[in-house]
Amino acid sequence: MTHTHTTTATATTCPSCHPAQPVQPSQPAQPVHHHEHHSAVPASHVHHSADPSMSTGSWFSTYKPLLLIFGYLLLISMMAARPAGVFNIELAMRVFMSGFFLTFSFFKMLDLPGFADSYATYDIIARRFRNWGYIYAFIELALGILLAVGFQPFYTNLATMLIMTVSIIGVLQSVLNRRRIQCACLGAVFNLPMSTITIIEDALMIGMSGTMLFYFH
């Protein structure tokens, strides 16, 4: 009985020793898992690297209406400033300012209540007197007409400089405080964010009206 037990133990022990080593090749399944894990990392980097190009493209698409308006106004003012073959800078500025106010008042008139609500979010007067938004749209229309016909240039340019100086105060406050609000320069038709572009618009009108006020009259 003892001999039989020893033989059985030997038979069950020896065959199990040799196959134990070939079993380990099943472990290479782990590197495959790690390889898949690393391959997923570049995908996130590609997503983040696309953001700068998207932001640049979105800037042009956002401000495209405004850029087109300024381009058209610049072209028309340059053409109108050469009636006799001599460039007239005063006429060029007057035509540009007239077109500026007429165009911008037009877009405000398309939705006066919407413009008044948007303008009241940052203008120092409209925040306290909401109806100022309605009045301001007609003031721009009047300035555009007065500049187009050349009526009383001194007083027209003086009024333009004062009104735009008051208007730029609220714009500066909003931009410096980094408030994410809608710019009401084109009314409520286009969703233009408040930015340095709005400051440039108002500052350009202040500069042109001041130049015409002090250098041409």
LINUR-V167357 format. One record per backbone hydrogen bond with DSSP energy under -0.5 kcal/mol. NH is the residue of the N-H (numbers start at 1). CO is the residue of the C=O. Records with the same first field share a line. If there is no record, write none. Layout:
# LINUR-V167357
NH = CO ; CO
This chain:
# LINUR-V167357
5 = 1
6 = 2
7 = 3
8 = 4
9 = 5
10 = 6
11 = 7
12 = 8
13 = 9
14 = 10
15 = 11
17 = 13 ; 14
18 = 14
19 = 15
21 = 18
22 = 18
23 = 19
24 = 21
25 = 22
26 = 23
27 = 24
28 = 25
29 = 26
30 = 27
32 = 28
33 = 29
34 = 30
35 = 31
36 = 32
37 = 33
38 = 34
39 = 35
40 = 36 ; 37
41 = 38
42 = 38
44 = 40 ; 41
45 = 41
46 = 42
47 = 43
48 = 44
49 = 45
50 = 46
51 = 48
54 = 50
55 = 51
56 = 52
57 = 53
58 = 54
59 = 55
60 = 56
61 = 57
62 = 58
63 = 59
67 = 63
68 = 64
69 = 65
70 = 66
71 = 67
72 = 68
73 = 69
74 = 70
75 = 71
76 = 72
77 = 73
78 = 74
79 = 75
80 = 76
81 = 77
82 = 79
85 = 82
88 = 81
89 = 87
92 = 88
93 = 89
94 = 90
95 = 91
96 = 92
97 = 93
98 = 94
99 = 95
100 = 96
101 = 97
102 = 98
103 = 99
104 = 100
105 = 101
106 = 102
107 = 103
108 = 104
109 = 105
110 = 106
111 = 107 ; 108
112 = 109
115 = 111
116 = 112
117 = 113
118 = 114
119 = 115
120 = 116
121 = 118
122 = 119
123 = 119
127 = 123
128 = 125
129 = 125
132 = 129
133 = 130
135 = 131
136 = 132
137 = 133
138 = 134
139 = 135
140 = 136
141 = 137
142 = 138
143 = 139
144 = 140
145 = 141
146 = 142
147 = 143
148 = 144
149 = 145
150 = 146
151 = 146
156 = 152
157 = 153
158 = 154
159 = 155
160 = 156
161 = 157
162 = 158
163 = 159
164 = 160
165 = 161
166 = 162
167 = 163
168 = 164
169 = 165 ; 166
170 = 166
171 = 167
172 = 168
173 = 169
174 = 170
175 = 171
176 = 172
177 = 173
178 = 175
179 = 174
181 = 179
183 = 192
187 = 184
189 = 186
190 = 186
192 = 183 ; 190
193 = 191
194 = 181
198 = 195
199 = 195
200 = 196
201 = 197
202 = 198
203 = 199
204 = 200
205 = 201
206 = 202
207 = 203
208 = 204
209 = 205
210 = 206
211 = 207
212 = 208
213 = 209
214 = 210
215 = 211
216 = 211 ; 212
